[in-house]
């Protein structure tokens, strides 16, 4: 699984951080940071993060 975030769309609302904190976080500068190749065991959380993103900036590639 590969996680891709369109940073041109992302406005850092942080819903993904709540849905999948093992994959998404804010860095020291307050910008979104994420794991591009998380463990497959986290798929449900990543899918939830993609679903709750207000701007639909997250996609999953297999």
PDB file of N, H, CA, C and O in Angstrom:
ATOM      1  N   UNK A   1       0.848  -1.177   0.000  1.00  0.00           N
ATOM      2  CA  UNK A   1       0.000   0.000   0.000  1.00  0.00           C
ATOM      3  C   UNK A   1       0.892   1.238   0.000  1.00  0.00           C
ATOM      4  O   UNK A   1       1.876   1.320   0.736  1.00  0.00           O
ATOM      5  N   UNK A   2       0.526   2.183  -0.833  1.00  0.00           N
ATOM      6  H   UNK A   2      -0.273   2.116  -1.430  1.00  0.00           H
ATOM      7  CA  UNK A   2       1.243   3.460  -0.876  1.00  0.00           C
ATOM      8  C   UNK A   2       0.240   4.579  -0.595  1.00  0.00           C
ATOM      9  O   UNK A   2      -0.841   4.618  -1.183  1.00  0.00           O
ATOM     10  N   UNK A   3       0.607   5.479   0.302  1.00  0.00           N
ATOM     11  H   UNK A   3       1.485   5.448   0.779  1.00  0.00           H
ATOM     12  CA  UNK A   3      -0.237   6.615   0.642  1.00  0.00           C
ATOM     13  C   UNK A   3       0.303   7.844  -0.091  1.00  0.00           C
ATOM     14  O   UNK A   3       1.498   8.136  -0.061  1.00  0.00           O
ATOM     15  N   UNK A   4      -0.611   8.550  -0.747  1.00  0.00           N
ATOM     16  H   UNK A   4      -1.583   8.313  -0.771  1.00  0.00           H
ATOM     17  CA  UNK A   4      -0.245   9.768  -1.457  1.00  0.00           C
ATOM     18  C   UNK A   4      -1.164  10.882  -0.974  1.00  0.00           C
ATOM     19  O   UNK A   4      -2.385  10.727  -0.957  1.00  0.00           O
ATOM     20  N   UNK A   5      -0.568  12.011  -0.580  1.00  0.00           N
ATOM     21  H   UNK A   5       0.424  12.138  -0.594  1.00  0.00           H
ATOM     22  CA  UNK A   5      -1.343  13.176  -0.172  1.00  0.00           C
ATOM     23  C   UNK A   5      -1.044  14.298  -1.157  1.00  0.00           C
ATOM     24  O   UNK A   5       0.113  14.664  -1.365  1.00  0.00           O
ATOM     25  N   UNK A   6      -2.081  14.831  -1.752  1.00  0.00           N
ATOM     26  H   UNK A   6      -3.021  14.534  -1.583  1.00  0.00           H
ATOM     27  CA  UNK A   6      -1.935  15.982  -2.647  1.00  0.00           C
ATOM     28  C   UNK A   6      -1.775  17.217  -1.765  1.00  0.00           C
ATOM     29  O   UNK A   6      -2.754  17.767  -1.260  1.00  0.00           O
ATOM     30  N   UNK A   7      -0.535  17.637  -1.589  1.00  0.00           N
ATOM     31  H   UNK A   7       0.260  17.189  -1.999  1.00  0.00           H
ATOM     32  CA  UNK A   7      -0.259  18.762  -0.691  1.00  0.00           C
ATOM     33  C   UNK A   7      -0.767  20.093  -1.250  1.00  0.00           C
ATOM     34  O   UNK A   7      -0.818  21.086  -0.524  1.00  0.00           O
ATOM     35  N   UNK A   8      -1.140  20.126  -2.520  1.00  0.00           N
ATOM     36  H   UNK A   8      -1.099  19.320  -3.110  1.00  0.00           H
ATOM     37  CA  UNK A   8      -1.767  21.324  -3.081  1.00  0.00           C
ATOM     38  C   UNK A   8      -3.215  21.445  -2.624  1.00  0.00           C
ATOM     39  O   UNK A   8      -3.751  22.549  -2.535  1.00  0.00           O
ATOM     40  N   UNK A   9      -3.848  20.313  -2.335  1.00  0.00           N
ATOM     41  H   UNK A   9      -3.413  19.415  -2.407  1.00  0.00           H
ATOM     42  CA  UNK A   9      -5.218  20.303  -1.826  1.00  0.00           C
ATOM     43  C   UNK A   9      -5.266  20.384  -0.302  1.00  0.00           C
ATOM     44  O   UNK A   9      -6.141  21.034   0.271  1.00  0.00           O
ATOM     45  N   UNK A  10      -4.311  19.713   0.343  1.00  0.00           N
ATOM     46  H   UNK A  10      -3.600  19.185  -0.123  1.00  0.00           H
ATOM     47  CA  UNK A  10      -4.317  19.598   1.803  1.00  0.00           C
ATOM     48  C   UNK A  10      -4.245  20.971   2.467  1.00  0.00           C
ATOM     49  O   UNK A  10      -3.386  21.793   2.147  1.00  0.00           O
ATOM     50  N   UNK A  11      -5.173  21.196   3.401  1.00  0.00           N
ATOM     51  H   UNK A  11      -5.870  20.528   3.661  1.00  0.00           H
ATOM     52  CA  UNK A  11      -5.151  22.439   4.182  1.00  0.00           C
ATOM     53  C   UNK A  11      -4.900  22.141   5.657  1.00  0.00           C
ATOM     54  O   UNK A  11      -5.143  22.978   6.526  1.00  0.00           O
ATOM     55  N   UNK A  12      -4.411  20.941   5.918  1.00  0.00           N
ATOM     56  H   UNK A  12      -4.213  20.261   5.212  1.00  0.00           H
ATOM     57  CA  UNK A  12      -3.965  20.531   7.252  1.00  0.00           C
ATOM     58  C   UNK A  12      -5.030  20.676   8.324  1.00  0.00           C
ATOM     59  O   UNK A  12      -4.781  21.211   9.405  1.00  0.00           O
ATOM     60  N   UNK A  13      -6.222  20.189   8.004  1.00  0.00           N
ATOM     61  H   UNK A  13      -6.425  19.755   7.127  1.00  0.00           H
ATOM     62  CA  UNK A  13      -7.306  20.173   8.988  1.00  0.00           C
ATOM     63  C   UNK A  13      -7.021  19.173  10.102  1.00  0.00           C
ATOM     64  O   UNK A  13      -7.474  19.357  11.232  1.00  0.00           O
ATOM     65  N   UNK A  14      -6.272  18.112   9.789  1.00  0.00           N
ATOM     66  H   UNK A  14      -5.904  17.963   8.871  1.00  0.00           H
ATOM     67  CA  UNK A  14      -5.848  17.167  10.807  1.00  0.00           C
ATOM     68  C   UNK A  14      -6.781  15.996  11.054  1.00  0.00           C
ATOM     69  O   UNK A  14      -6.541  15.209  11.970  1.00  0.00           O
ATOM     70  N   UNK A  15      -7.826  15.857  10.275  1.00  0.00           N
ATOM     71  H   UNK A  15      -8.021  16.496   9.531  1.00  0.00           H
ATOM     72  CA  UNK A  15      -8.729  14.722  10.485  1.00  0.00           C
ATOM     73  C   UNK A  15      -8.005  13.398  10.275  1.00  0.00           C
ATOM     74  O   UNK A  15      -8.309  12.411  10.945  1.00  0.00           O
ATOM     75  N   UNK A  16      -7.054  13.370   9.353  1.00  0.00           N
ATOM     76  H   UNK A  16      -6.807  14.172   8.808  1.00  0.00           H
ATOM     77  CA  UNK A  16      -6.282  12.151   9.100  1.00  0.00           C
ATOM     78  C   UNK A  16      -5.422  11.778  10.304  1.00  0.00           C
ATOM     79  O   UNK A  16      -5.208  10.598  10.582  1.00  0.00           O
ATOM     80  N   UNK A  17      -4.935  12.784  11.011  1.00  0.00           N
ATOM     81  H   UNK A  17      -5.109  13.743  10.785  1.00  0.00           H
ATOM     82  CA  UNK A  17      -4.102  12.543  12.191  1.00  0.00           C
ATOM     83  C   UNK A  17      -4.916  11.829  13.270  1.00  0.00           C
ATOM     84  O   UNK A  17      -4.405  10.942  13.953  1.00  0.00           O
ATOM     85  N   UNK A  18      -6.169  12.215  13.418  1.00  0.00           N
ATOM     86  H   UNK A  18      -6.584  12.936  12.863  1.00  0.00           H
ATOM     87  CA  UNK A  18      -7.044  11.559  14.393  1.00  0.00           C
ATOM     88  C   UNK A  18      -7.412  10.154  13.943  1.00  0.00           C
ATOM     89  O   UNK A  18      -7.498   9.243  14.767  1.00  0.00           O
ATOM     90  N   UNK A  19      -7.633   9.967  12.635  1.00  0.00           N
ATOM     91  H   UNK A  19      -7.563  10.707  11.966  1.00  0.00           H
ATOM     92  CA  UNK A  19      -8.065   8.671  12.114  1.00  0.00           C
ATOM     93  C   UNK A  19      -6.936   7.643  12.073  1.00  0.00           C
ATOM     94  O   UNK A  19      -7.160   6.457  12.317  1.00  0.00           O
ATOM     95  N   UNK A  20      -5.725   8.102  11.765  1.00  0.00           N
ATOM     96  H   UNK A  20      -5.544   9.065  11.567  1.00  0.00           H
ATOM     97  CA  UNK A  20      -4.592   7.173  11.618  1.00  0.00           C
ATOM     98  C   UNK A  20      -3.310   7.809  12.151  1.00  0.00           C
ATOM     99  O   UNK A  20      -2.428   8.171  11.372  1.00  0.00           O
ATOM    100  N   UNK A  21      -3.202   7.948  13.472  1.00  0.00           N
ATOM    101  H   UNK A  21      -3.919   7.654  14.105  1.00  0.00           H
ATOM    102  CA  UNK A  21      -2.039   8.628  14.046  1.00  0.00           C
ATOM    103  C   UNK A  21      -0.706   7.903  13.825  1.00  0.00           C
ATOM    104  O   UNK A  21       0.358   8.509  13.955  1.00  0.00           O
ATOM    105  N   UNK A  22      -0.764   6.609  13.493  1.00  0.00           N
ATOM    106  H   UNK A  22      -1.628   6.117  13.388  1.00  0.00           H
ATOM    107  CA  UNK A  22       0.473   5.881  13.208  1.00  0.00           C
ATOM    108  C   UNK A  22       1.033   6.242  11.844  1.00  0.00           C
ATOM    109  O   UNK A  22       2.195   5.966  11.549  1.00  0.00           O
ATOM    110  N   UNK A  23       0.197   6.864  11.006  1.00  0.00           N
ATOM    111  H   UNK A  23      -0.748   7.088  11.245  1.00  0.00           H
ATOM    112  CA  UNK A  23       0.582   7.181   9.628  1.00  0.00           C
ATOM    113  C   UNK A  23       0.713   8.686   9.408  1.00  0.00           C
ATOM    114  O   UNK A  23       1.624   9.133   8.711  1.00  0.00           O
ATOM    115  N   UNK A  24      -0.186   9.467   9.995  1.00  0.00           N
ATOM    116  H   UNK A  24      -0.926   9.105  10.561  1.00  0.00           H
ATOM    117  CA  UNK A  24      -0.222  10.910   9.779  1.00  0.00           C
ATOM    118  C   UNK A  24       0.100  11.660  11.074  1.00  0.00           C
ATOM    119  O   UNK A  24      -0.317  11.252  12.158  1.00  0.00           O
ATOM    120  N   UNK A  25       0.842  12.753  10.950  1.00  0.00           N
ATOM    121  H   UNK A  25       1.181  13.084  10.070  1.00  0.00           H
ATOM    122  CA  UNK A  25       1.188  13.577  12.109  1.00  0.00           C
ATOM    123  C   UNK A  25       1.545  14.969  11.614  1.00  0.00           C
ATOM    124  O   UNK A  25       1.741  15.191  10.419  1.00  0.00           O
ATOM    125  N   UNK A  26       1.625  15.895  12.547  1.00  0.00           N
ATOM    126  H   UNK A  26       1.466  15.715  13.517  1.00  0.00           H
ATOM    127  CA  UNK A  26       2.118  17.232  12.217  1.00  0.00           C
ATOM    128  C   UNK A  26       3.567  17.322  12.665  1.00  0.00           C
ATOM    129  O   UNK A  26       3.915  16.862  13.753  1.00  0.00           O
ATOM    130  N   UNK A  27       4.414  17.916  11.829  1.00  0.00           N
ATOM    131  H   UNK A  27       4.131  18.290  10.945  1.00  0.00           H
ATOM    132  CA  UNK A  27       5.820  18.082  12.188  1.00  0.00           C
ATOM    133  C   UNK A  27       5.987  19.319  13.072  1.00  0.00           C
ATOM    134  O   UNK A  27       5.009  19.975  13.429  1.00  0.00           O
ATOM    135  N   UNK A  28       7.220  19.624  13.414  1.00  0.00           N
ATOM    136  H   UNK A  28       8.015  19.091  13.124  1.00  0.00           H
ATOM    137  CA  UNK A  28       7.509  20.754  14.317  1.00  0.00           C
ATOM    138  C   UNK A  28       7.040  22.085  13.747  1.00  0.00           C
ATOM    139  O   UNK A  28       6.748  23.013  14.500  1.00  0.00           O
ATOM    140  N   UNK A  29       6.965  22.185  12.432  1.00  0.00           N
ATOM    141  H   UNK A  29       7.202  21.430  11.820  1.00  0.00           H
ATOM    142  CA  UNK A  29       6.541  23.426  11.776  1.00  0.00           C
ATOM    143  C   UNK A  29       5.023  23.474  11.584  1.00  0.00           C
ATOM    144  O   UNK A  29       4.489  24.439  11.037  1.00  0.00           O
ATOM    145  N   UNK A  30       4.334  22.421  12.041  1.00  0.00           N
ATOM    146  H   UNK A  30       4.768  21.637  12.485  1.00  0.00           H
ATOM    147  CA  UNK A  30       2.887  22.383  11.911  1.00  0.00           C
ATOM    148  C   UNK A  30       2.403  21.898  10.557  1.00  0.00           C
ATOM    149  O   UNK A  30       1.220  22.030  10.241  1.00  0.00           O
ATOM    150  N   UNK A  31       3.294  21.340   9.756  1.00  0.00           N
ATOM    151  H   UNK A  31       4.255  21.233  10.013  1.00  0.00           H
ATOM    152  CA  UNK A  31       2.948  20.811   8.440  1.00  0.00           C
ATOM    153  C   UNK A  31       2.653  19.314   8.552  1.00  0.00           C
ATOM    154  O   UNK A  31       3.191  18.620   9.416  1.00  0.00           O
ATOM    155  N   UNK A  32       1.802  18.844   7.674  1.00  0.00           N
ATOM    156  H   UNK A  32       1.365  19.407   6.973  1.00  0.00           H
ATOM    157  CA  UNK A  32       1.460  17.426   7.679  1.00  0.00           C
ATOM    158  C   UNK A  32       2.649  16.590   7.233  1.00  0.00           C
ATOM    159  O   UNK A  32       3.289  16.886   6.224  1.00  0.00           O
ATOM    160  N   UNK A  33       2.932  15.555   7.986  1.00  0.00           N
ATOM    161  H   UNK A  33       2.412  15.314   8.806  1.00  0.00           H
ATOM    162  CA  UNK A  33       3.948  14.559   7.636  1.00  0.00           C
ATOM    163  C   UNK A  33       3.235  13.210   7.655  1.00  0.00           C
ATOM    164  O   UNK A  33       2.303  13.003   8.431  1.00  0.00           O
ATOM    165  N   UNK A  34       3.678  12.301   6.798  1.00  0.00           N
ATOM    166  H   UNK A  34       4.436  12.469   6.167  1.00  0.00           H
ATOM    167  CA  UNK A  34       3.013  11.002   6.754  1.00  0.00           C
ATOM    168  C   UNK A  34       3.958   9.926   6.248  1.00  0.00           C
ATOM    169  O   UNK A  34       4.960  10.207   5.591  1.00  0.00           O
ATOM    170  N   UNK A  35       3.612   8.685   6.571  1.00  0.00           N
ATOM    171  H   UNK A  35       2.798   8.456   7.105  1.00  0.00           H
ATOM    172  CA  UNK A  35       4.372   7.511   6.141  1.00  0.00           C
ATOM    173  C   UNK A  35       3.841   7.118   4.764  1.00  0.00           C
ATOM    174  O   UNK A  35       2.651   6.839   4.618  1.00  0.00           O
ATOM    175  N   UNK A  36       4.702   7.093   3.766  1.00  0.00           N
ATOM    176  H   UNK A  36       5.669   7.320   3.885  1.00  0.00           H
ATOM    177  CA  UNK A  36       4.244   6.794   2.410  1.00  0.00           C
ATOM    178  C   UNK A  36       3.967   5.310   2.185  1.00  0.00           C
ATOM    179  O   UNK A  36       3.168   4.950   1.321  1.00  0.00           O
ATOM    180  N   UNK A  37       4.620   4.455   2.953  1.00  0.00           N
ATOM    181  H   UNK A  37       5.270   4.747   3.655  1.00  0.00           H
ATOM    182  CA  UNK A  37       4.428   3.015   2.793  1.00  0.00           C
ATOM    183  C   UNK A  37       4.115   2.342   4.104  1.00  0.00           C
ATOM    184  O   UNK A  37       4.922   1.550   4.591  1.00  0.00           O
ATOM    185  N   UNK A  38       2.954   2.633   4.701  1.00  0.00           N
ATOM    186  H   UNK A  38       2.298   3.276   4.305  1.00  0.00           H
ATOM    187  CA  UNK A  38       2.642   2.028   5.999  1.00  0.00           C
ATOM    188  C   UNK A  38       2.367   0.532   5.883  1.00  0.00           C
ATOM    189  O   UNK A  38       2.100   0.015   4.798  1.00  0.00           O
ATOM    190  N   UNK A  39       2.437  -0.139   7.004  1.00  0.00           N
ATOM    191  H   UNK A  39       2.654   0.281   7.885  1.00  0.00           H
ATOM    192  CA  UNK A  39       2.144  -1.563   7.076  1.00  0.00           C
ATOM    193  C   UNK A  39       0.707  -1.823   6.626  1.00  0.00           C
ATOM    194  O   UNK A  39      -0.197  -1.039   6.916  1.00  0.00           O
ATOM    195  N   UNK A  40       0.512  -2.912   5.928  1.00  0.00           N
ATOM    196  H   UNK A  40       1.246  -3.549   5.693  1.00  0.00           H
ATOM    197  CA  UNK A  40      -0.816  -3.293   5.429  1.00  0.00           C
ATOM    198  C   UNK A  40      -1.827  -3.423   6.567  1.00  0.00           C
ATOM    199  O   UNK A  40      -3.025  -3.240   6.352  1.00  0.00           O
ATOM    200  N   UNK A  41      -1.364  -3.734   7.758  1.00  0.00           N
ATOM    201  H   UNK A  41      -0.391  -3.883   7.933  1.00  0.00           H
ATOM    202  CA  UNK A  41      -2.255  -3.865   8.912  1.00  0.00           C
ATOM    203  C   UNK A  41      -2.961  -2.555   9.251  1.00  0.00           C
ATOM    204  O   UNK A  41      -3.966  -2.555   9.963  1.00  0.00           O
ATOM    205  N   UNK A  42      -2.442  -1.447   8.748  1.00  0.00           N
ATOM    206  H   UNK A  42      -1.626  -1.446   8.170  1.00  0.00           H
ATOM    207  CA  UNK A  42      -3.036  -0.135   9.020  1.00  0.00           C
ATOM    208  C   UNK A  42      -4.000   0.314   7.929  1.00  0.00           C
ATOM    209  O   UNK A  42      -4.464   1.454   7.948  1.00  0.00           O
ATOM    210  N   UNK A  43      -4.305  -0.557   6.986  1.00  0.00           N
ATOM    211  H   UNK A  43      -3.929  -1.484   6.970  1.00  0.00           H
ATOM    212  CA  UNK A  43      -5.142  -0.180   5.839  1.00  0.00           C
ATOM    213  C   UNK A  43      -6.483   0.424   6.271  1.00  0.00           C
ATOM    214  O   UNK A  43      -6.884   1.458   5.736  1.00  0.00           O
ATOM    215  N   UNK A  44      -7.168  -0.184   7.207  1.00  0.00           N
ATOM    216  H   UNK A  44      -6.842  -1.024   7.642  1.00  0.00           H
ATOM    217  CA  UNK A  44      -8.482   0.319   7.622  1.00  0.00           C
ATOM    218  C   UNK A  44      -8.386   1.746   8.151  1.00  0.00           C
ATOM    219  O   UNK A  44      -9.235   2.584   7.847  1.00  0.00           O
ATOM    220  N   UNK A  45      -7.357   2.018   8.938  1.00  0.00           N
ATOM    221  H   UNK A  45      -6.667   1.337   9.185  1.00  0.00           H
ATOM    222  CA  UNK A  45      -7.169   3.363   9.473  1.00  0.00           C
ATOM    223  C   UNK A  45      -6.854   4.365   8.365  1.00  0.00           C
ATOM    224  O   UNK A  45      -7.361   5.487   8.372  1.00  0.00           O
ATOM    225  N   UNK A  46      -6.015   3.956   7.413  1.00  0.00           N
ATOM    226  H   UNK A  46      -5.603   3.045   7.408  1.00  0.00           H
ATOM    227  CA  UNK A  46      -5.660   4.847   6.304  1.00  0.00           C
ATOM    228  C   UNK A  46      -6.885   5.111   5.429  1.00  0.00           C
ATOM    229  O   UNK A  46      -7.098   6.240   4.987  1.00  0.00           O
ATOM    230  N   UNK A  47      -7.691   4.079   5.176  1.00  0.00           N
ATOM    231  H   UNK A  47      -7.518   3.162   5.535  1.00  0.00           H
ATOM    232  CA  UNK A  47      -8.918   4.273   4.405  1.00  0.00           C
ATOM    233  C   UNK A  47      -9.862   5.232   5.116  1.00  0.00           C
ATOM    234  O   UNK A  47     -10.500   6.070   4.479  1.00  0.00           O
ATOM    235  N   UNK A  48      -9.948   5.107   6.434  1.00  0.00           N
ATOM    236  H   UNK A  48      -9.430   4.426   6.951  1.00  0.00           H
ATOM    237  CA  UNK A  48     -10.778   6.030   7.221  1.00  0.00           C
ATOM    238  C   UNK A  48     -10.244   7.455   7.103  1.00  0.00           C
ATOM    239  O   UNK A  48     -11.016   8.400   6.944  1.00  0.00           O
ATOM    240  N   UNK A  49      -8.928   7.607   7.180  1.00  0.00           N
ATOM    241  H   UNK A  49      -8.300   6.840   7.309  1.00  0.00           H
ATOM    242  CA  UNK A  49      -8.316   8.931   7.046  1.00  0.00           C
ATOM    243  C   UNK A  49      -8.641   9.547   5.687  1.00  0.00           C
ATOM    244  O   UNK A  49      -8.954  10.735   5.597  1.00  0.00           O
ATOM    245  N   UNK A  50      -8.566   8.740   4.637  1.00  0.00           N
ATOM    246  H   UNK A  50      -8.312   7.776   4.711  1.00  0.00           H
ATOM    247  CA  UNK A  50      -8.898   9.229   3.301  1.00  0.00           C
ATOM    248  C   UNK A  50     -10.369   9.631   3.224  1.00  0.00           C
ATOM    249  O   UNK A  50     -10.711  10.639   2.604  1.00  0.00           O
ATOM    250  N   UNK A  51     -11.232   8.845   3.850  1.00  0.00           N
ATOM    251  H   UNK A  51     -10.954   8.027   4.353  1.00  0.00           H
ATOM    252  CA  UNK A  51     -12.668   9.137   3.829  1.00  0.00           C
ATOM    253  C   UNK A  51     -13.022  10.418   4.573  1.00  0.00           C
ATOM    254  O   UNK A  51     -13.895  11.168   4.137  1.00  0.00           O
ATOM    255  N   UNK A  52     -12.347  10.673   5.698  1.00  0.00           N
ATOM    256  H   UNK A  52     -11.638  10.064   6.052  1.00  0.00           H
ATOM    257  CA  UNK A  52     -12.706  11.844   6.507  1.00  0.00           C
ATOM    258  C   UNK A  52     -11.993  13.118   6.078  1.00  0.00           C
ATOM    259  O   UNK A  52     -12.293  14.194   6.596  1.00  0.00           O
ATOM    260  N   UNK A  53     -11.060  13.016   5.146  1.00  0.00           N
ATOM    261  H   UNK A  53     -10.817  12.142   4.725  1.00  0.00           H
ATOM    262  CA  UNK A  53     -10.363  14.221   4.681  1.00  0.00           C
ATOM    263  C   UNK A  53     -11.372  15.159   4.018  1.00  0.00           C
ATOM    264  O   UNK A  53     -11.994  14.780   3.025  1.00  0.00           O
ATOM    265  N   UNK A  54     -11.549  16.372   4.542  1.00  0.00           N
ATOM    266  H   UNK A  54     -11.044  16.680   5.348  1.00  0.00           H
ATOM    267  CA  UNK A  54     -12.545  17.287   3.991  1.00  0.00           C
ATOM    268  C   UNK A  54     -12.285  17.669   2.529  1.00  0.00           C
ATOM    269  O   UNK A  54     -13.214  18.007   1.797  1.00  0.00           O
ATOM    270  N   UNK A  55     -11.039  17.613   2.119  1.00  0.00           N
ATOM    271  H   UNK A  55     -10.284  17.338   2.714  1.00  0.00           H
ATOM    272  CA  UNK A  55     -10.700  18.021   0.755  1.00  0.00           C
ATOM    273  C   UNK A  55     -10.348  16.853  -0.144  1.00  0.00           C
ATOM    274  O   UNK A  55      -9.935  17.037  -1.289  1.00  0.00           O
ATOM    275  N   UNK A  56     -10.519  15.623   0.396  1.00  0.00           N
ATOM    276  H   UNK A  56     -10.855  15.474   1.326  1.00  0.00           H
ATOM    277  CA  UNK A  56     -10.232  14.405  -0.370  1.00  0.00           C
ATOM    278  C   UNK A  56      -8.831  14.458  -0.987  1.00  0.00           C
ATOM    279  O   UNK A  56      -8.644  14.143  -2.162  1.00  0.00           O
ATOM    280  N   UNK A  57      -7.859  14.859  -0.177  1.00  0.00           N
ATOM    281  H   UNK A  57      -8.011  15.115   0.777  1.00  0.00           H
ATOM    282  CA  UNK A  57      -6.477  15.015  -0.621  1.00  0.00           C
ATOM    283  C   UNK A  57      -5.654  13.726  -0.495  1.00  0.00           C
ATOM    284  O   UNK A  57      -4.522  13.659  -0.974  1.00  0.00           O
ATOM    285  N   UNK A  58      -6.228  12.708   0.149  1.00  0.00           N
ATOM    286  H   UNK A  58      -7.148  12.762   0.538  1.00  0.00           H
ATOM    287  CA  UNK A  58      -5.493  11.459   0.401  1.00  0.00           C
ATOM    288  C   UNK A  58      -5.994  10.372  -0.530  1.00  0.00           C
ATOM    289  O   UNK A  58      -7.197  10.179  -0.705  1.00  0.00           O
ATOM    290  N   UNK A  59      -5.028   9.658  -1.132  1.00  0.00           N
ATOM    291  H   UNK A  59      -4.051   9.815  -0.990  1.00  0.00           H
ATOM    292  CA  UNK A  59      -5.415   8.487  -1.918  1.00  0.00           C
ATOM    293  C   UNK A  59      -4.476   7.333  -1.576  1.00  0.00           C
ATOM    294  O   UNK A  59      -3.345   7.526  -1.130  1.00  0.00           O
ATOM    295  N   UNK A  60      -4.986   6.137  -1.802  1.00  0.00           N
ATOM    296  H   UNK A  60      -5.905   5.980  -2.165  1.00  0.00           H
ATOM    297  CA  UNK A  60      -4.242   4.902  -1.538  1.00  0.00           C
ATOM    298  C   UNK A  60      -3.981   4.227  -2.873  1.00  0.00           C
ATOM    299  O   UNK A  60      -4.897   4.020  -3.668  1.00  0.00           O
ATOM    300  N   UNK A  61      -2.732   3.889  -3.108  1.00  0.00           N
ATOM    301  H   UNK A  61      -1.987   4.057  -2.462  1.00  0.00           H
ATOM    302  CA  UNK A  61      -2.370   3.147  -4.305  1.00  0.00           C
ATOM    303  C   UNK A  61      -1.869   1.771  -3.877  1.00  0.00           C
ATOM    304  O   UNK A  61      -1.127   1.639  -2.904  1.00  0.00           O
ATOM    305  N   UNK A  62      -2.284   0.763  -4.613  1.00  0.00           N
ATOM    306  H   UNK A  62      -2.887   0.870  -5.404  1.00  0.00           H
ATOM    307  CA  UNK A  62      -1.844  -0.607  -4.283  1.00  0.00           C
ATOM    308  C   UNK A  62      -0.709  -1.039  -5.168  1.00  0.00           C
ATOM    309  O   UNK A  62      -0.213  -2.157  -5.034  1.00  0.00           O
TER     310      UNK A  62
END
